[in-house]
Each structure stands twice: as C-alpha cells, then as structure tokens.
C-alpha cells in the first residue's frame, strides 16, 4: 500500500449559470491544480459541495478528473453521503476506478450513536479493498469509536481531523490513541500541525502553491522557509476561515481566471462586494506564489 502524504487540495465544483456541472472548467481547475505540483488531489469533499450533488454527478466528476490526470498524482475521493447505501455505491465506483483512498464523515442526518457510526464505516470497509480515511467533521468521533474502528476495520488507515478548535491538540490525542492512524488536517494551523506529526493537508485551492512549498520545505528540514511562507499566507488563510469557505474558494479561482463564475448549490451567506475586495487585497498582498 502506497503511503499518502503531502498536500491534497480539494477541488471545487464549477457549475454553468443554469446549475449543471461545467466539465470544461473542472478540467481547467485540474490543470491549474497540477501546475502547483501538489502531492495528490481530493475530489468530492465538503468544499466541492458534495452534499448537493447527486450520485451520478459525483461519479461523473471522478471519471472526468481521472481521465484528465492519467494517474499523474494520487487521488482521494469523498464518499460521504446521507445513506449508507449511497456511500457504499460511491466507494465501490471509486475503487473500481483505481483511486488511492476514499474518505467519509458520518452522515449528518443519520443516527449518530457509537454503534451507528461503526456500522457506517464497516459497510464502507467491507465494500472495498483500498485505504479509508475517517473524516472527523461535524459529528465528533469519540476515542472509543475511533479505537474500535481502527482495531476492527482493516482498511481504515487515515483520519482527516478538522475540528474547528484545538485541531492540533486533537491530532496529538489521536496519535496517542492509535499508532495505526495517519493524520491529515486542512492546514488552518499548518506549522503546528506539522510539528505534531500530521502527514498531510487537504485544503481548498486557496494558497495551494504556498501550501506545497511549506510542506516540502518542512519535510526537507528547511523550517525557516516553511515558517516564512506560512507567515506570508496566514492572513489570507485566516480571512478565508471567517467567510463562506465554499464561495471563497470559488472566488479565489475566479480571481486566478480558472472559474468563470462563483455559482453554488450549497446554501450560505454570499460574499458582498467589500468582502470580495478584501479577499483580492489579501491575495495581492500575500504575493506570489499563492
């Protein structure tokens, strides 16, 4: 099994003005992402509006991306859904397409007892023979549940830790709990996360080239460059966290002339003109590459 580590940006989902998937712009986004030399790509995550895409759309997105990249980089695919059967269907599709791993959070609308959460991951585990990444998002996963999942389900090798507060502290707790789980975060406190032993980040495309440079510098032992790069983009990352991160990612890609619009399906507060202006100022003041 190939170990996954590094920067795996989660792709945003572009739509035509009528609301349909925009394949051409998606391919343009893939090309933009690959130009930044990430260690892999993540597809159909929360920033991709996965909860507002139907199963056929999610499978199409994966197929389009895989056809474009021709296995240049590793691919992790989100298969979280409100129904276990849907998650299993998505996981089987991804596995047949030869992806490197799948990730999923417990269904937000389902029963969230320890037994139900375990049953959810067991269903995915039993359906595929590729690594599974448990996503600690919205529904907090207790130590008891995580330990049972890790010790019982043979395909679970990673966890994506993204609690909104004390993420690094939680990452350290998980490492103390299990030597088997390798941890990814979303990179909101990247230097702290790296110092704690986190092996990968799954941010949006906002600041992607800087994320790649920070990771590569830190891993090579050049912590001075890693710190310098982090302090350069941290104000932009901090501002991103204050707003609707789905729209911010799309506005960033529009600023980079990758997206043509920032149409979303996910409900949420839209950015007003001043917020868009501020985002552009943060991008400009961070300098290149960002």
C-alpha positions in Angstrom: 0.0 0.0 0.0 1.4 3.4 -1.0 1.5 5.9 1.9 -0.3 9.0 1.2 1.2 12.2 2.5 1.6 15.9 1.5 -0.8 18.4 0.0 -4.1 17.1 -1.5 -6.2 20.1 -2.5 -10.0 19.5 -2.6 -11.3 20.6 -5.9 -14.3 23.0 -6.0 -17.2 22.1 -8.3 -17.9 24.5 -11.2 -21.4 25.0 -12.5 -22.9 26.6 -15.6 -25.2 29.5 -14.9 -28.1 27.1 -15.3 -26.7 24.9 -12.5 -25.3 22.0 -14.5 -21.8 20.7 -14.0 -19.3 22.5 -16.0 -16.9 19.9 -17.3 -14.6 22.3 -19.2 -14.0 24.5 -16.2 -13.4 21.5 -14.0 -10.7 20.3 -16.3 -9.2 23.8 -16.3 -9.2 23.6 -12.5 -7.5 20.2 -12.5 -4.8 21.6 -14.8 -4.3 24.6 -12.6 -4.0 22.4 -9.5 -1.5 20.1 -11.2 0.6 23.1 -12.2 1.2 23.8 -8.5 2.8 20.4 -8.0 0.6 19.0 -5.2 1.2 15.5 -3.9 -2.3 14.5 -4.9 -5.9 15.6 -5.5 -9.0 15.3 -3.4 -12.4 15.1 -5.1 -16.0 15.4 -3.8 -15.3 16.9 -0.4 -17.4 19.5 1.5 -15.8 22.4 -0.3 -16.8 20.6 -3.5 -20.5 20.8 -2.3 -20.7 17.0 -2.3 -23.8 17.1 -0.2 -25.6 19.0 -3.0 -24.5 16.7 -5.8 -26.4 13.6 -6.8 -24.6 10.2 -7.1 -24.4 10.4 -10.9 -22.8 13.8 -10.7 -20.2 12.7 -8.2 -19.3 9.7 -10.3 -19.0 11.9 -13.4 -16.7 14.3 -11.6 -14.4 11.5 -10.6 -14.4 10.0 -14.1 -13.6 13.3 -15.7 -10.8 14.1 -13.3 -9.2 10.7 -13.7 -9.4 10.8 -17.5 -7.6 14.2 -17.3 -4.8 13.4 -14.9 -3.9 10.0 -16.3 -2.7 8.9 -12.9 0.0 11.7 -12.6 -0.8 12.0 -8.9 -2.6 10.1 -6.2 -6.3 10.7 -5.8 -8.5 10.6 -2.7 -12.3 10.6 -3.2 -15.0 11.7 -0.8 -17.8 9.2 -0.5 -19.7 10.6 2.5 -23.5 10.6 2.0 -26.7 10.7 4.0 -27.4 7.0 3.2 -25.0 4.1 3.8 -26.1 2.6 0.5 -25.1 5.7 -1.3 -21.7 5.8 0.4 -21.1 2.2 -0.5 -22.1 2.8 -4.1 -19.7 5.8 -4.3 -16.9 3.8 -2.6 -17.3 0.9 -5.0 -17.3 3.2 -8.0 -14.1 4.9 -6.8 -12.4 1.6 -6.0 -13.1 0.2 -9.5 -11.7 3.4 -11.0 -8.4 2.7 -9.2 -8.3 5.6 -6.7 -5.8 5.6 -3.9 -8.2 6.1 -1.0 -11.7 7.2 0.0 -12.8 9.5 2.8 -16.1 10.0 4.6 -17.7 11.6 7.6 -20.6 10.1 9.5 -23.9 11.0 7.8 -25.1 14.4 9.4 -28.7 13.4 9.1 -28.4 9.9 10.4 -28.3 8.2 13.8 -25.0 9.2 15.5 -24.7 6.6 18.2 -21.4 4.7 18.5 -23.0 1.6 17.0 -24.4 3.5 14.1 -21.1 5.3 13.3 -19.2 2.0 13.5 -21.8 0.3 11.2 -21.4 3.1 8.7 -17.6 2.7 8.4 -17.9 -1.1 8.5 -20.2 -1.0 5.5 -17.6 1.0 3.5 -14.8 -1.1 4.8 -16.5 -4.3 3.7 -17.2 -2.9 0.2 -13.7 -2.0 -0.9 -10.1 -3.1 -0.6 -8.5 0.3 -0.7 -7.5 2.6 2.2 -10.3 4.5 4.0 -9.9 7.9 5.7 -12.2 8.6 8.6 -13.3 12.3 8.5 -13.8 13.9 11.9 -16.1 16.7 10.8 -19.4 18.0 12.3 -20.1 14.7 14.1 -17.3 14.4 16.8 -15.8 11.0 16.9 -15.1 9.7 20.4 -11.9 7.9 21.4 -13.9 4.7 22.0 -15.4 4.8 18.5 -12.1 5.6 16.8 -10.3 2.9 18.7 -12.9 0.3 17.7 -12.8 1.4 14.1 -9.1 1.3 13.9 -8.7 -2.0 15.6 -11.5 -3.8 13.8 -11.7 -2.4 10.3 -8.7 -3.4 8.3 -8.9 -0.8 5.5 -9.1 2.2 7.8 -5.6 3.8 7.8 -6.1 7.6 7.9 -8.1 10.2 9.7 -8.9 13.7 8.4 -9.0 15.8 11.6 -10.8 19.1 11.1 -12.5 20.2 14.3 -12.9 23.9 14.3 -10.9 24.5 17.5 -7.8 22.8 19.0 -7.3 20.8 15.9 -3.6 20.2 16.6 -4.4 19.1 20.2 -6.9 16.6 18.9 -4.4 15.3 16.4 -1.9 14.6 19.2 -4.6 12.9 21.2 -5.4 10.6 18.2 -1.7 9.7 17.8 -1.5 8.8 21.4 -4.7 6.7 21.0 -3.5 4.7 17.9 -0.2 4.1 16.2 -2.1 2.9 13.1 -3.9 6.0 12.1 -2.0 8.6 9.9 -3.4 12.1 10.2 -4.4 14.7 7.7 -5.7 18.1 8.6 -7.0 21.0 6.5 -4.0 23.2 7.1 -5.5 26.1 9.1 -2.6 25.9 11.5 -0.1 24.2 9.3 3.2 24.6 11.2 1.6 23.5 14.4 0.0 20.5 12.6 3.3 19.5 11.0 5.2 19.8 14.3 2.7 17.4 15.9 3.3 14.8 13.2 0.4 15.4 10.8 1.5 13.9 7.5 -0.8 15.7 5.1 -3.2 18.6 4.5 -6.4 18.7 2.4 -7.2 22.5 2.0 -9.1 24.1 -0.9 -7.1 25.6 -3.8 -6.7 28.9 -1.9 -3.0 29.3 -1.4 -2.2 26.0 -2.9 1.4 26.7 -4.2 2.3 28.1 -0.9 1.0 25.1 1.0 3.1 22.8 -1.3 6.2 24.9 -0.7 5.6 25.0 3.1 5.2 21.2 3.2 8.2 20.4 1.0 10.4 22.8 2.9 9.4 21.5 6.3 9.9 17.8 5.3 13.3 18.6 3.9 14.4 20.2 7.1 14.2 23.8 5.8 11.9 25.1 8.7 13.0 28.7 8.1 11.5 28.7 4.6 8.4 26.9 5.9 7.8 29.5 8.6 8.5 32.4 6.2 6.0 31.0 3.7 3.4 30.3 6.4 3.6 33.8 7.9 3.2 35.2 4.3 -0.1 33.4 3.6 -1.5 33.1 7.1 -3.5 36.3 6.9 -5.2 35.1 3.7 -6.0 31.7 5.3 -7.3 33.4 8.4 -9.6 35.6 6.4 -10.8 32.6 4.4 -11.9 30.9 7.7 -14.1 33.9 8.6 -16.3 33.6 5.4 -18.2 31.0 3.5 -15.3 28.8 2.6 -17.1 27.3 -0.4 -17.6 30.6 -2.1 -14.2 31.9 -1.0 -12.5 29.0 -2.9 -14.6 29.8 -6.0 -13.9 33.5 -5.8 -10.2 32.7 -5.5 -10.3 30.5 -8.6 -12.2 33.3 -10.4 -9.5 35.7 -9.4 -7.0 33.3 -10.9 -9.1 33.2 -14.1 -9.8 29.5 -13.6 -13.5 29.8 -12.8 -15.9 32.0 -14.8 -18.5 32.4 -12.0 -19.0 31.5 -8.3 -22.4 29.9 -8.6 -23.0 27.5 -5.7 -25.7 25.0 -4.8 -24.8 24.9 -1.1 -26.8 27.5 0.9 -24.9 30.1 2.9 -24.1 33.8 3.2 -22.8 35.1 -0.1 -19.7 37.4 -0.1 -20.6 41.0 -0.6 -18.6 43.4 -2.7 -16.4 44.6 0.2 -15.6 41.0 1.2 -14.6 40.2 -2.3 -12.4 43.3 -2.5 -10.8 42.3 0.8 -10.1 38.8 -0.4 -8.4 40.2 -3.5 -6.3 42.5 -1.4 -5.2 39.7 0.8 -4.2 37.7 -2.3 -2.3 40.6 -3.8 -0.5 41.4 -0.5 0.5 37.8 0.1 2.5 38.0 -3.2 3.4 35.0 -5.4 3.1 32.1 -5.3 -0.3 31.9 -3.7 
